[in-house]
Amino acid sequence: MNSDRKAGLITVAVAAVMIILSLQLDAGLATGAVGVSGTPIMIAGLALFFGLILIFFPDGGFKTEWPPSMTFISIGLLLVILLAYGYMLEIVGFTLASVAFMYFLLRLFTCTKRVSALVAVSSTLTLYIIFDYLLNISLPIGDLIRPWIS
């Protein structure tokens, strides 16, 4: 059994579990036309469909190759950066956490230090202006910065 069929079997199994668990969801309030389980069932249906394609058409008519190991290291670093951003958002607030997140993300994707810093600061300020002033949505200030502001 090749790796495509194994991945297809795993995908079908996960999709089946998702559908079973989604059918057991119960909402106390009205949830609209789709219902509380509609979206998870649609996602599981897509996973089931593509899992079956992997099982019945394993090669797809082309030769697949694993990416170099550096790709997996980059994906791991990306996950670490995302987790750190989520954690730091509450501590240092949106502005500082977003600048750091964008900077390290751009450095991960091989931008220069200068370009990374420029894009990180400008995109964070743009997002801050859009959310805070135009959409009137308050962004997290951060526990470390809150005493200095109030």
C-alpha positions in Angstrom: 0.0 0.0 0.0 1.5 3.3 -1.1 1.6 6.5 1.0 -1.3 8.1 -1.0 -3.6 5.3 -0.1 -2.5 5.4 3.6 -3.1 9.2 3.6 -6.5 8.6 2.0 -7.5 6.0 4.6 -6.5 8.3 7.4 -8.4 11.2 5.9 -11.5 9.1 5.4 -11.3 7.9 9.0 -10.9 11.4 10.4 -13.8 12.7 8.2 -16.0 9.9 9.4 -15.3 10.8 13.0 -15.9 14.4 12.3 -19.3 13.7 10.7 -20.3 11.5 13.7 -19.2 14.1 16.2 -20.9 16.9 14.2 -24.2 15.1 14.2 -24.1 15.1 18.0 -23.6 18.8 18.4 -26.4 20.6 20.2 -27.0 24.3 20.3 -29.2 25.9 22.9 -30.1 28.9 20.7 -31.2 29.3 17.1 -28.2 28.9 14.8 -29.5 29.9 11.4 -30.3 28.0 8.3 -27.2 25.7 8.2 -27.4 24.8 11.9 -24.6 24.2 14.4 -23.4 21.1 12.6 -23.7 22.3 9.0 -20.2 23.7 8.6 -18.3 20.8 10.2 -20.3 18.3 8.1 -19.5 20.3 4.9 -15.7 20.3 5.8 -15.8 16.6 6.7 -17.6 15.9 3.4 -14.9 17.6 1.4 -12.2 15.7 3.4 -14.1 12.4 2.8 -14.3 13.2 -1.0 -10.6 13.9 -1.3 -9.7 11.0 0.9 -11.6 8.7 -1.4 -9.9 10.2 -4.4 -6.5 9.4 -2.8 -7.7 5.8 -2.1 -9.0 5.0 -5.6 -6.6 7.1 -7.7 -3.4 7.0 -5.6 -0.8 8.2 -8.0 -2.8 10.8 -9.8 -0.7 10.3 -13.0 2.4 12.1 -11.7 5.4 11.4 -9.6 5.4 12.9 -6.2 8.6 13.8 -4.2 9.1 14.9 -0.7 10.2 18.5 -0.2 13.7 19.1 1.2 14.0 18.8 5.0 14.5 22.6 5.3 10.8 23.0 4.2 9.7 21.0 7.3 12.0 23.1 9.5 10.4 26.2 8.1 6.9 24.9 8.7 7.9 24.1 12.3 9.3 27.6 12.8 6.1 29.0 11.3 4.1 27.2 13.9 6.3 28.4 16.7 6.0 32.0 15.5 2.2 31.7 15.3 2.0 30.2 18.8 4.3 32.9 20.1 2.2 35.6 18.5 -1.0 34.3 20.1 0.7 34.2 23.5 2.4 37.6 23.2 -0.8 39.3 22.0 -2.2 39.3 25.5 1.1 40.3 27.1 2.5 43.1 24.9 -0.6 44.0 22.9 -1.5 44.1 19.3 1.0 46.6 18.1 4.2 45.2 19.5 3.2 41.5 19.0 2.2 42.2 15.4 5.4 44.0 14.5 7.4 41.1 16.0 5.2 38.5 14.2 5.5 40.2 10.8 9.2 40.8 11.2 10.0 37.1 12.1 7.6 35.8 9.5 9.2 37.9 6.7 12.7 36.9 7.9 11.6 33.2 7.8 10.6 33.8 4.1 14.1 35.2 3.4 13.4 38.9 3.3 16.2 41.3 4.3 16.2 42.8 7.8 15.5 46.3 6.5 12.6 45.2 4.3 11.2 43.0 7.1 11.3 45.8 9.6 9.7 48.3 7.1 6.9 46.0 6.1 6.3 44.9 9.7 5.9 48.4 11.0 3.9 49.8 8.1 1.5 46.8 7.9 0.9 46.9 11.6 0.2 50.6 11.6 -2.1 50.2 8.7 -4.0 47.4 10.3 -4.2 49.4 13.6 -5.6 52.4 11.8 -8.2 50.3 9.9 -9.4 48.5 13.0 -9.2 51.2 15.6 -10.3 54.3 13.7 -12.2 53.1 10.6 -13.9 50.0 12.0 -14.0 51.2 15.6 -12.8 47.8 16.9 -10.6 48.0 19.9 -7.4 45.9 19.8 -5.6 44.3 22.8 -3.4 46.8 24.6 -1.4 44.2 26.5 -0.8 43.6 30.2 2.7 45.1 30.2 1.6 48.3 28.5 -1.7 48.8 30.2 -0.2 50.4 33.4 1.7 53.0 31.4 -1.4 54.1 29.5 -3.9 54.3 32.3 
